[in-house]
Amino acid sequence: MNDPDINTLCLELNHEITELKSTLATQAKEKKKQMHTHIENHTRPALSAKANTDDIHQKAIDAYVRRGDEVELREVALEGKSMSMSVNADGGFLVDPMTAEKITSALYGASSLRSVANVVQVEASAYDVLVDHGEFEAGWADENTPSIETSNTQFDRISIPLYELSALPKSSQRLLDDAAFNVEEWLATRIADKFSRSESAAFISGDGIDKPKGFLSHQCVENDLWEWGKIGIVKTGVNGDFDASNPADAIVDLVYALPSRYRLGANFVMNSKTAGAVRKMKDADGRFLWSDGLASEEPARLMGYKVLICEDMPDISEGSNAIAFGNFSAGYTIAERPDLRILRDPYSAKPHVLFYATKRVGGDVSDFAAIKLLSFDT
């Protein structure tokens, strides 16, 4: 038998070597791809961890609200997976951040003083505001004349305590058992509705007893006699109405009763009934003082200033302070804790299930010079 041809053997050997190289290259490429994926996953732990934590929150709160299952909630708290969800000492659980954010967004969207006031988050039981009453002295000097020491300014401390605000929405167990029912959306909407109505009334006229103190609850004096701790008022000159001949004059007087440093960013606050009377007013040239917003969500303006329609403001009547004008971001401060507790109660209203939701919030005037009122009085 003759020996194989040398050329044939070389061709076969080269073919095998080429196939081996291709196989090794493919394996190396796959291995490199797997390693890159592994590294990428480990260089982004925050995003995946947050998504996983949010998923745990949603499942835990859903199980608790629907069935009263506390196991997952307690595991989240005990394992330290979230600082915003824990067992509270007096019962109940802190809701997950997504539900709390929905409620907060709804509160800001409501027709409440919260949308224009100064809102701060605190962890304490009260919030202190330091107000500077004086002005630092200043003077001209040159390099040869010694500077005169400025006198000390005066500060006033305003303490805003936090009070417990609660809501008690109710649902049937049959509705909670329905998988198609969005229980988180329902719960957030109900709680936000109750909270917004209670807050709005308290920020306007609350007496400060177990609730925030509204700006209408402070002592009022004529603006010419204004002093710190009181709210300045401008009178229309007619009991329970505007002046018949020049009704717009009272609005103009109210605007310019507010110091100029506060007018930038100032707002009118009144209810719908009062707004209906004001929007008919015209100036001396026959132009309306009121102008509607150009966009659907743009607020109306009165003399160029935004108008907040708040139904908790009083109607026009004898001696009422039905219209407020001021820079509320400086004049009124709302302090609140960021946590929101919820306790499921399936026993007190059988066959219904109650959800006792609570949060802590306070509010008070923080700058008495920044708010003026229109009084329908002589």
SELOPA-150794 format. One record per residue (C-alpha): x, y, z; residue number from 1. Coordinates in steps of 0.001 Angstrom, whole numbers. Last residue first. Layout:
N
X;Y;Z;NUM
...
This chain:
378
-66155;99925;58548;378
-65971;96179;58059;377
-65436;93616;55347;376
-61873;92885;56422;375
-59191;92324;53789;374
-56269;90493;55365;373
-52491;90940;55212;372
-49731;88315;55478;371
-45914;88738;55296;370
-45456;90980;58339;369
-46547;88243;60763;368
-43695;85972;59699;367
-43811;82338;60882;366
-47574;81914;61121;365
-48376;78404;62266;364
-48405;74766;61192;363
-48109;71251;62552;362
-48089;67709;61191;361
-47804;64173;62535;360
-49190;61254;60536;359
-51885;58667;61151;358
-53809;56031;59203;357
-56366;53753;60870;356
-57586;51336;58207;355
-60992;49833;58968;354
-62208;46512;57583;353
-65918;45873;57096;352
-67905;42845;58250;351
-67468;43920;61019;350
-66771;47496;62115;349
-64427;47250;65138;348
-62911;43852;64253;347
-60955;44028;60979;346
-58627;46855;62135;345
-55528;47430;59988;344
-53096;50015;61358;343
-51300;52531;59141;342
-48449;54880;59931;341
-47088;57677;57729;340
-43506;58891;58111;339
-42129;62157;56758;338
-42786;64158;59932;337
-44397;67492;59318;336
-43828;71224;59667;335
-45974;73763;57816;334
-44706;77351;57856;333
-46751;80454;57074;332
-45517;83966;56272;331
-42419;83366;54172;330
-43834;80858;51672;329
-47159;82538;52381;328
-46220;85791;50671;327
-49424;87626;51341;326
-52989;88462;50491;325
-55976;87141;52391;324
-59616;87682;51463;323
-62694;86848;53555;322
-61725;88514;56812;321
-65315;88724;58040;320
-66672;91774;59867;319
-70128;91582;58304;318
-70145;88872;55654;317
-68130;87768;52620;316
-67666;84020;52945;315
-64945;82534;55140;314
-61851;80761;53745;313
-62174;76982;53958;312
-63058;76770;50257;311
-59517;77630;49192;310
-59161;79136;45729;309
-55551;80268;45449;308
-55219;83387;43303;307
-51952;84320;41612;306
-50959;87981;41480;305
-51232;90126;38322;304
-53941;92403;39687;303
-55902;89224;40393;302
-54608;86131;38647;301
-56193;82791;37854;300
-54166;79662;38422;299
-52597;77743;35493;298
-53832;74158;35408;297
-55927;74505;32245;296
-53504;76919;30605;295
-54052;80647;29944;294
-55077;81304;33524;293
-58062;83596;34027;292
-57627;87328;34500;291
-59227;89401;37270;290
-58768;93164;37588;289
-61097;93641;34639;288
-60429;96719;32524;287
-62959;99576;32512;286
-60406;102375;32643;285
-61082;103136;36308;284
-60445;99469;37197;283
-62960;96691;36848;282
-64452;94215;39326;281
-66503;91230;38178;280
-63800;88750;39255;279
-64152;89858;42858;278
-67741;88688;43400;277
-67233;85190;41997;276
-63916;84943;43836;275
-65765;85513;47114;274
-68052;82582;46378;273
-65146;80405;45280;272
-63128;80870;48458;271
-60242;83284;48987;270
-56433;83362;49076;269
-54456;85953;47089;268
-50827;85124;46500;267
-47414;86803;46911;266
-44288;85667;45053;265
-42816;89162;44752;264
-45056;91173;47051;263
-43043;90334;50165;262
-40162;92824;49770;261
-42708;95491;48793;260
-44383;95495;52191;259
-48042;94355;52039;258
-50465;97262;52446;257
-49981;97837;48726;256
-51967;94771;47760;255
-54738;95418;50292;254
-55188;99025;49180;253
-55578;97881;45556;252
-58180;95281;46559;251
-60080;97873;48622;250
-60065;100334;45729;249
-61748;97778;43463;248
-65173;98390;45011;247
-65271;102074;44006;246
-68900;103259;44038;245
-70580;100468;46030;244
-67805;99984;48572;243
-67331;96263;49044;242
-69600;94256;51302;241
-70282;92830;54772;240
-70124;96103;56669;239
-68724;98782;54365;238
-65404;100616;54696;237
-63491;97865;52878;236
-61076;97510;55788;235
-57384;96610;55505;234
-56042;94195;58106;233
-52657;93591;59716;232
-52066;90256;61458;231
-50661;90325;65000;230
-47578;88907;66703;229
-45369;91794;65601;228
-47129;95136;65408;227
-49674;96694;63063;226
-51398;99931;64020;225
-51608;101321;60467;224
-52609;97826;59295;223
-55703;97766;61431;222
-55405;94960;63967;221
-55958;91187;63860;220
-55285;88683;66628;219
-54305;85270;65316;218
-56921;82665;64425;217
-57087;83711;60750;216
-53479;82517;60259;215
-54438;78983;61250;214
-52974;77223;64257;213
-52195;73551;63686;212
-54218;70970;65640;211
-54448;69598;69179;210
-55448;73096;70296;209
-53907;75559;67805;208
-57264;77167;66990;207
-57315;76117;63344;206
-58692;78780;60979;205
-56778;78625;57691;204
-54101;75967;58256;203
-56615;73867;60211;202
-59283;73877;57495;201
-56815;72884;54788;200
-55229;70175;56908;199
-58506;68419;57655;198
-59615;68456;54012;197
-56210;67352;52729;196
-55872;64527;55264;195
-59241;62956;54472;194
-58683;63063;50714;193
-55081;61864;51011;192
-56169;58863;53103;191
-58860;57862;50605;190
-56590;58250;47580;189
-53676;56351;49151;188
-55951;53481;50185;187
-57578;53146;46764;186
-54260;53308;44934;185
-52748;50699;47255;184
-55778;48408;46992;183
-55836;48248;43225;182
-58803;45829;42913;181
-58201;43204;40231;180
-57199;40645;42861;179
-60583;40969;44596;178
-60029;39877;48197;177
-59985;43519;49323;176
-63460;44040;47861;175
-64792;41009;49705;174
-63191;42273;52921;173
-65283;45427;52721;172
-63578;48807;52950;171
-63292;51667;55435;170
-61076;54774;55538;169
-60138;56103;59000;168
-57940;59196;58812;167
-55674;60690;61456;166
-53631;63829;62077;165
-51383;63792;65126;164
-49994;67158;66160;163
-46584;68740;65621;162
-45540;71810;67609;161
-44453;75016;65829;160
-42104;77080;68008;159
-41530;80697;67045;158
-38283;82226;68312;157
-37790;85978;68008;156
-34452;87513;67140;155
-33130;91009;67745;154
-30067;92450;66003;153
-26893;93335;67854;152
-25436;96792;67304;151
-22786;97398;64693;150
-19282;98325;65814;149
-18135;101602;64280;148
-15306;101313;61803;147
-12184;103420;62348;146
-11650;106194;59774;145
-8408;106160;57766;144
-9324;103400;55308;143
-12677;104933;54524;142
-16111;104381;55998;141
-19767;104446;55075;140
-22317;102976;57427;139
-24288;99872;58291;138
-26531;98850;61140;137
-27863;95307;61067;136
-31632;95344;60745;135
-34060;94197;63373;134
-36814;91682;63739;133
-34906;88542;62719;132
-37191;85522;62989;131
-35947;82154;64225;130
-38352;79299;63468;129
-38477;76242;65724;128
-40032;72933;64671;127
-41676;70565;67126;126
-41883;66840;67950;125
-38583;66087;66217;124
-37834;64321;62912;123
-38619;67301;60716;122
-39649;67868;57084;121
-40375;71475;56090;120
-43211;73053;54091;119
-43230;76823;53422;118
-46705;77753;52221;117
-48042;78004;48654;116
-49308;74470;47907;115
-49785;73681;51619;114
-52402;76439;51821;113
-54784;73934;50299;112
-56502;73453;46983;111
-55162;69887;46619;110
-52169;69032;44451;109
-49733;69218;47335;108
-51831;66768;49337;107
-52141;64425;46343;106
-48362;64349;45916;105
-47919;63555;49607;104
-50385;60667;49397;103
-48690;59195;46337;102
-45278;59570;47994;101
-46477;57705;51086;100
-47717;54854;48880;99
-44340;54615;47126;98
-42365;54937;50375;97
-43985;51860;51989;96
-46314;52452;54886;95
-45051;52690;58450;94
-46707;49962;60427;93
-49306;49838;63161;92
-49089;49704;66913;91
-47960;52112;69627;90
-44262;51294;69313;89
-44292;51332;65523;88
-43136;48305;63578;87
-40891;49403;60741;86
-40952;50580;57149;85
-38953;53671;56210;84
-35570;52380;57367;83
-35841;49555;54872;82
-34284;46135;54540;81
-33346;46168;58213;80
-33977;42453;58674;79
-36345;43160;61544;78
-38446;45721;59640;77
-38739;43799;56377;76
-39397;40595;58319;75
-42091;42355;60311;74
-43828;43467;57132;73
-43573;40005;55610;72
-45158;38352;58651;71
-47911;40940;59207;70
-50602;39259;57086;69
-53782;41273;57641;68
-55293;39750;54515;67
-55650;42582;51980;66
-53839;45419;53746;65
-51038;43272;55148;64
-50448;41245;51987;63
-50400;44398;49850;62
-48045;46123;52298;61
-45573;43232;52100;60
-45784;42745;48340;59
-45271;46453;47653;58
-42407;46798;50092;57
-40637;43679;48763;56
-40909;45040;45208;55
-39520;48375;46367;54
-36604;46554;47992;53
-35862;44579;44815;52
-35961;47711;42705;51
-33708;49459;45195;50
-31273;46567;45254;49
-31176;46402;41452;48
-30502;50110;41166;47
-27962;50252;43984;46
-26054;47143;42900;45
-24938;48558;39541;44
-21281;47498;39271;43
-22129;43905;40143;42
-24512;43406;37264;41
-22038;44930;34846;40
-19228;42663;36088;39
-21318;39536;35585;38
-22491;40658;32157;37
-18881;41357;31123;36
-17787;37914;32408;35
-20531;36188;30440;34
-19575;38084;27278;33
-15880;37222;27754;32
-16749;33526;28178;31
-18838;33599;25024;30
-16023;35249;23057;29
-13447;32784;24407;28
-15644;29824;23466;27
-16157;31185;19934;26
-12415;31822;19522;25
-11582;28314;20738;24
-14031;26763;18263;23
-12709;28848;15378;22
-9111;27939;16251;21
-10001;24253;16367;20
-11752;24449;12976;19
-8692;26131;11441;18
-6325;23519;12939;17
-8494;20701;11554;16
-8459;22255;8073;15
-4690;22799;8222;14
-4173;19112;9127;13
-6397;17944;6281;12
-4528;20116;3797;11
-1162;18943;5079;10
-2170;15272;4781;9
-3296;15778;1188;8
-42;17496;296;7
2044;14617;1756;6
240;11967;-308;5
-490;8952;1742;4
2117;6135;1594;3
1449;3314;-990;2
0;0;0;1
